[in-house]
Amino acid sequence: MRFHSFLLLGLIAGGIQAQSPALNVPQIVTSASAEVDLKPDRAALSFTVESRAGTAARAGAESARKQRAVLDTLRAMGISPDQMTTTSIDISPEYVYPGQNQPPRVSGYVARNSVRVEVLKIDQTGALIDAALSKEASGVGSLDFSSSKEAEGRRQALELAVGKAKAEAESMARAAGVTFGTLIELIAQPQYVQPIYRNMAFKSAMAQSSADATPVSPGQLKISATVSGRWSFTPR
């Protein structure tokens, strides 16, 4: 675990804003940020199948057959239907261009079918990729990682940020020769989670020449929090 901080420090005299009586007392204002690293335990990735045929119907039927084979394989590996979502189905014509001012003509049709898979056991990720590719998936799309403990990480980051902001306020009071007072206001900024993405660049099944499972390294997920606080102070 580690954290970074930035400080926006100042001694603010009373009478800045008249809306609240608390703002009419001398104040110390600080802001601080903290960052917590979490080990991802979830993953999400997408598989695409692609088929070509002379008609749209045949291309679509072949794509559906391949996708069923992929989904059946994933289910056999413990992936439930709730973890799989079809994200796109596309069937479109392909053209040839004869040239010499001749109009293009349809040479066939290509069908693509993509499904997104939520992986609840992150150690399965590499094996799922290999299994899908072995069942005629034509590629793997983006892969991203997350953690089921993001809310806990957010709370840890907030505690660190508040502690840092308060410590800086106390230091300012000592340096200014005043008595540190009570908390007037404490505000947390919106949550920010730095996601981890891995672009698989539509990895081809042709690249699977090794019997070893595809290695997957999730790295660290970063959870950050920023707070600002106001404390009163009195002359000694």
Phi, psi and omega in degrees: 000140178210161176214154178238156180216152168231153187233134173240102194245146175187151172261122185245123180285165181292163177084017179291312178228139184267355185296324185235134177301328181296334181278357179265010176249154177300141186223153167249129183241129176225157172226147180209152177237151175221152182228135180239136176264132176239147174275121180300143175229010177225154177217158174219135179213164180236143176245144178234137171245150184220135180221149177233142180202172182285339178232158179296322182297316181291320178298317179294319180295319180293321177296319179296320179298314180296318182293323176299320179296320178295311183296320177298321179295317179294321177297322178296339179266008175101005178276122183279159178304327180294341181270358183239129182228126175289124184257336178198145171226121184226129174232122185217154180284153171248147187238153167244151184240100184296333183085189180050048177063019176271138180290151177295154178229154181287126178259346181165191182227147177239134179241134178231139183224125182239144178226140177258135184239127174268120184257114183270344175243100191298334179293345179279348192304309182298318180294323178294320177299311182296320181295318180294318180294327180287343180253035171077014167296132184274346179188167177240128179275210183294151179233127178227157186240152178211179181228141175285354182252025182297322179296318177296319178297322178299315180296320177297316180296322178296316179300317179296318182293318179297315178301320179293315180299317180293317180299321179292322178296317178297320178296319179297318179298316179297315181295328181274353179073032179240169181265124181292136185249217186261161178288132178258317184207142177219122185235133175258136177282162178305148183293143173229125175244121178278106184288163176247116179245143172234118179275111182280352175053041179047060179307129185271145177296338179295339182278352183276072181266351182255148178283348180287147177292149177300123179287138179230123180242106186285336182075208183239139176267133184253125177247124181240154178216144178230133178230156171228141183224155176235129177236146176280160172214156179227148177296149177277000000 
